[in-house]
Amino acid sequence: LTTMTGDTFTYRRRLGTDDVSLQIESSADLVDWTDAAPLLIEQIRTDQGDGTELVESTLLPTASGVRRFFRIRATLNLPRN
């Protein structure tokens, strides 16, 4: 479940899934996507007690007034042989 409320982007992540990297990306046009890290000022992780954590990321005040789209890119980190 992913939600955007005001200037906060929230999603759940299953704990113990270290083989998967999640990256928040942003776009102004749904075509070109970039790492959203420079737009974020805070990230709070809260253990939900059910094997998941809630991750809340807050946007910079200058970024919250601009129309933007967000997505989460999941990357599988395969072990190298």
C-alpha positions as CSV (number, residue, x, y, z in Angstrom):
1,L,0.0,0.0,0.0
2,T,1.4,3.4,-1.0
3,T,-0.1,6.7,-0.1
4,M,0.7,10.4,-0.6
5,T,-0.9,12.6,2.0
6,G,0.0,16.3,1.8
7,D,3.8,16.3,1.8
8,T,4.3,12.8,3.1
9,F,4.9,9.7,0.9
10,T,4.2,6.4,2.8
11,Y,4.6,2.8,2.0
12,R,5.0,-0.6,3.7
13,R,8.1,-2.8,3.4
14,R,8.4,-6.4,4.5
15,L,11.2,-6.8,7.0
16,G,14.0,-9.2,6.2
17,T,13.9,-8.6,2.4
18,D,17.4,-7.3,2.2
19,D,17.8,-8.9,-1.3
20,V,15.4,-6.2,-2.6
21,S,16.3,-2.5,-2.8
22,L,13.5,0.1,-2.9
23,Q,14.1,3.5,-4.4
24,I,11.5,6.4,-4.5
25,E,11.5,8.1,-7.9
26,S,9.8,11.2,-9.1
27,S,8.6,12.6,-12.4
28,A,6.9,15.7,-13.6
29,D,5.5,14.0,-16.8
30,L,5.3,10.2,-16.1
31,V,7.9,9.7,-18.8
32,D,11.2,10.8,-17.3
33,W,11.9,9.4,-13.8
34,T,14.7,10.4,-11.4
35,D,15.8,9.5,-7.8
36,A,13.5,11.4,-5.4
37,A,16.1,11.4,-2.6
38,P,17.1,15.1,-3.2
39,L,13.4,16.0,-2.7
40,L,13.1,14.2,0.7
41,I,14.1,15.7,4.1
42,E,13.1,12.9,6.5
43,Q,12.4,9.2,6.4
44,I,10.9,7.5,9.4
45,R,10.6,3.7,9.7
46,T,8.2,2.2,12.1
47,D,8.0,-1.5,12.8
48,Q,4.4,-2.6,12.5
49,G,4.8,-5.8,14.6
50,D,3.5,-8.0,11.7
51,G,6.7,-8.5,9.8
52,T,6.5,-5.2,8.0
53,E,7.6,-1.6,8.6
54,L,5.9,1.6,7.6
55,V,8.3,4.0,5.8
56,E,7.2,7.7,5.8
57,S,9.2,10.1,3.7
58,T,8.6,13.9,3.9
59,L,9.1,16.2,0.9
60,L,11.1,19.4,1.1
61,P,8.7,22.4,1.3
62,T,9.9,23.7,-2.1
63,A,9.1,20.3,-3.7
64,S,5.6,20.0,-2.2
65,G,4.2,23.0,-4.2
66,V,5.1,21.5,-7.5
67,R,3.0,18.8,-9.3
68,R,5.0,15.6,-9.2
69,F,4.3,11.9,-9.5
70,F,6.0,9.3,-7.4
71,R,6.7,5.6,-7.7
72,I,8.8,2.9,-6.0
73,R,11.4,1.1,-8.0
74,A,12.2,-2.4,-6.7
75,T,15.5,-4.0,-7.6
76,L,16.5,-7.6,-6.9
77,N,20.0,-7.8,-5.6
78,L,21.2,-11.2,-6.9
79,P,24.4,-12.7,-5.3
80,R,27.4,-12.7,-7.6
81,N,29.1,-16.0,-8.3
